[in-house]
Amino acid sequence: MPYCPKCRVALAPGTLNCPLCQEPSVDSPDSPIPASIPFTTDIRNADEKEKLSPDELRRMVFELLSVSFGILLLVTIGVDFLQNHMISWSRYTSLILVLVWLCSAMPLILWHRPWLLFSILGPSLLAGVFLWTVFSGNFGWFLPLGLPITVVLEGAVISSTVLIGVQTHKGLNAVGIVLVAVTLVCIGINLSVSFYLKGHIDLSWSLIVGISLVPVSGFFFYLHYRVMNRASLRKLFRL
Amino acid sequence: MMLRSVLPFFNYSTGWGSLYGIYSPLRVASRSGTLKFMANLHHPAHGSDLFYPLDNSAVFIASVTGKASPFIYRVSCELDETVYLPDLEAALAETAERFPFFKTELRPGVFWYYLDPLKKPLKLYADTRFPVEYHSLQRWNRYLFRVRVYGSRIACEFHHILTDGTGSLEFLKTLTASYLTRRGVVCDDWQGIKHPSETVDPLEYEDAYASRFRKKIPLPSPEPTAFQLPGPRYRNPVYRVTTGSVSLAEALKIARGKGVSLTALLAAIHLSALQSVCEECRPTDWKPICVQIPVNMRHFYPSRSMRNFFLYITVSIDRRLGHYEFQEILDCVHYTIKLNLQSKELDRQLKRNVRGEENPLSRMVPLIIKNQVLRVIGMLSADKPFSGSLSNLQMVSMPEEFASKIIRFDFLPARKRSTGVNVGVVSWKDTLSITLGSLVVDRSFERYFFSLCASFGFAFTVESNI
C-alpha cells in the first residue's frame, strides 16, 4: 500500500506521489485496507423524476410546431388553390412558414449540434430570400441588397451565439454581445441600402445607432466583468 | 466562537451597528406570520439563482476580517489508524453535498455580501505546523473551509462567516462517520449525526438570529476597554498551539468540588492567569480584565441552523479594586455566568445586533461604504472590551461503533492579534482537551494557565507546535 512519509497518510494503490504534498510515496507495511463501501448521494426531490427531461421536452415542442406549421401550410395552399385553381399568393406564405418553422423547430432537435444547425439554417435563409425574388420576378435587388443583408444578419447571429456560448458566466455580457451584433447588422444594412440606392457607400443612421449602442454595450461588459461577474441581479441588489 | 468579540461595537452609541441588520425573506416572513425561520425559502433548492444571505454575525465578520483577525478556527479529530486518502476524499465529497450552504464562496453584492454556491471540486490539504492561517476573502472562487489531513488526524478549518463551533463539529462528525463507514465500520443508527444521504433541511441554513429578535427591549450596557496581553506578536503564519489533555472525570470532580461548572472553573483560571501576567508586566494598568464566553443559543431557542447562532457572556474583574484571590475570581465568574445565562439577558444582545434590520436607510448604504465604516470602527474599538476568550464546545458524542475508532477531538480557536491568546475547550469520552492558540511571543500566559490548573490537581499532558 503506497504511503506518504510526509503527510503520513495511506494512498490509493498505484499512487506515485502524495496528492497533498507531492512527496514520492513509499511502501507501507500496514495491513491491507478493506474495500470502500459505496454510498448513495442522491438527495434530489423524488418529484423531479416525474418531470420530462429537457431533451424530451424539446422533442415534444418540435413535434407540436411541425404539426402546427404543417396544418397551416396545407390550409393556405388549399385555400389558395380552391380560390384561384392555382398556387399564387400561397407561395409567399408557404415560404415564410417554412422559414419560420426552420428557425423555430430546427434548434430544438439540433440543440447539441450548433454547427449542423447553422449549416442548415444559413443556406436555407439565403435560399428563402432567393426564392422570394424568383416568386416576385424581380432579381435586381437580390445581389446588391438581399444577399449581403442576409449574410450580415446570419453572420451576426452565428458569431454572437458562438461568443455567448463560449462565455463561462453568462449574464450582462450576453446583452453586450447582442448590442454589438445589432450595431454591426445596422451598419451592414445601411451600407447595402446606400450602395443600392445611391451607388456609393454612405454611413448615416447606422452611425447614430452605433454611437448609441456601443457605449451601452461597453457599460454592460464593465458591469459584468468588473462588478457583477456571474451574479444575478437578485443577488446583487438584495437589500 | 470567541470571535464574537467584535460584536459589542455593533450597535453601540455610535449607532453604526444598525447598518448591519439583515433584511431577508425570513424577516418579512416572520412579520407576516406565514413563513418562519427560512432565510432563503422562496429560492429553488438547486436553482442557479440560489444564494445564502449572511447571518447576522457573518455580516460583521465579513467586513472586518483580515490578517489581524482571520476568523478561522479549527475542529479536528484523531483516528486510531492512518487516514486512507481515497476514502476520505470520497467521504468529503458526499459530506459536502449534505451541507450545501458550506459549498459556497463569499461574494459582494451592491448592498450586502452573500454566499454563492460554488461548484469547484473540494480538495484535501496537507496539514501545516501553523494552522488556521489567514485566508484572503478577496480571492474569489475559493471555499470558506478546508479539510486538512496528517497521519490519523482529520482537521476542518472553517471561516466564521460560514458557521460556528456547533455547525463545524456537525460537519466533522458527518465527515468522520462517512469516512469510517467507507473503511468498513458498520453503524445502523447514526444517533443524530447528519447522514450524507439525507435530504437537506432548509431550516439548517436559516438566519437564526433574525427570527428571535424582540424589538421592544432595552439594549445591554456598553463594556469598558479591557486589559490585553502586552508584548510582541508572531508574524504570519506563526501561531503557537499549546494543547493540554486531562481526564474529564478528574476535571469535573475538581470543578464540582468547588461547586462550579467546568467552564466557570476554566474561565476563572483564564482570568487569574491574565491577572498574573498583568501584575507582572503592567502593574499600573488598571483596566478591567474581561474574558468572553460564547454561548450556544441553540440551548435557549430550538434551532436546526448549522450557521452562526451564538452570543456571549463576559466575565470580568476590576483591577482598580485590587488583587483578586482565586476564590474571589471564581465567585465572580460563577455568579456572572448564572446571571447572564438567561434568555432575557441574551435577548438584549440579540436586539443590539439585529436591530439594524429595522432601519431601511442603513440597508441602502452601498457595501463599499459599509465595509470602510466597519473597518474603521473595528480598528478603533472592536476588540478593546476583551482580554481573551474561552470557548467550550462541550462534550462531543458519536455512536459507539464510530467512537471506538476515534481517539480524540480538539478545538483550536482563531488567531486574534489584539487579545493574543484565546482558549478552546472540547471533551471526548474521558478526555478534556484545552487548546491555547497564541500569537504572543512571550509564554507567560500559558505558564500561568497550566501552573494554576496543576495547582488544582489537573494532571495535564501538554504538547505544543513550537
Contacts between the chains, C-beta under 8 A, distances in Angstrom:
chain1	res1	chain2	res2	distance
A	3	B	82	7.5
A	4	B	85	8.0
A	6	B	126	7.3
A	7	B	126	5.0
A	7	B	127	7.1
A	7	B	149	6.2
A	7	B	150	5.9
A	7	B	151	7.4
A	8	B	82	6.3
A	8	B	150	6.3
A	8	B	151	3.7
A	8	B	152	7.7
A	9	B	82	6.1
A	9	B	83	4.7
A	9	B	84	7.3
A	9	B	85	5.0
A	9	B	88	8.0
A	9	B	149	5.5
A	9	B	150	7.6
A	9	B	151	6.9
A	10	B	82	5.1
A	10	B	83	6.8
A	10	B	84	4.4
A	10	B	85	6.5
A	11	B	85	5.3
A	11	B	86	7.5
A	12	B	85	6.7
A	12	B	86	4.3
A	18	B	85	7.9
A	18	B	126	7.6
A	19	B	85	6.7
A	19	B	124	7.4
A	20	B	85	7.5
A	20	B	124	6.1
A	20	B	125	6.4
A	20	B	126	3.8
A	20	B	149	6.5
A	21	B	126	4.5
A	28	B	82	7.7
A	30	B	81	8.0
A	30	B	82	6.6
A	33	B	84	5.2
A	33	B	87	8.0
A	33	B	183	7.4
A	34	B	183	6.5
A	34	B	184	4.1
A	36	B	86	7.2
A	36	B	87	5.5
A	36	B	90	6.6
A	36	B	182	4.8
A	37	B	181	5.9
A	37	B	182	5.3
A	37	B	184	6.9
A	39	B	90	7.9
A	39	B	94	5.4
A	39	B	178	6.9
A	39	B	181	7.2
A	39	B	182	7.5
A	39	B	196	5.8
A	39	B	197	6.5
A	40	B	197	4.8
A	41	B	93	7.8
A	41	B	94	5.0
A	41	B	97	5.6
A	41	B	196	6.5
A	41	B	197	7.1
A	42	B	197	7.3
A	43	B	97	6.4
A	43	B	98	7.4
A	43	B	197	6.9
A	43	B	198	7.1
A	43	B	199	5.3
A	43	B	200	6.4
A	44	B	46	7.7
A	45	B	45	7.0
A	45	B	199	7.7
A	229	B	107	7.7
A	229	B	140	7.6
A	230	B	116	7.9
A	231	B	107	6.2
A	231	B	109	7.0
A	231	B	116	6.9
A	232	B	48	7.7
A	232	B	49	5.2
A	232	B	51	8.0
A	234	B	49	6.0
A	234	B	51	7.9
A	235	B	49	7.4
A	235	B	51	4.7
A	235	B	107	7.5
A	235	B	109	5.8
A	235	B	114	5.5
A	235	B	116	6.9
A	236	B	109	4.6
A	236	B	110	5.3
A	237	B	109	6.8
A	237	B	110	5.4
A	237	B	111	7.0
A	238	B	23	7.7
A	238	B	53	6.6
A	238	B	109	5.9
A	238	B	111	6.6
A	238	B	112	6.1
A	238	B	114	6.8
A	239	B	23	5.3
A	239	B	111	5.6
A	239	B	112	7.9
A	239	B	360	7.6
A	239	B	363	4.9
A	239	B	364	6.4
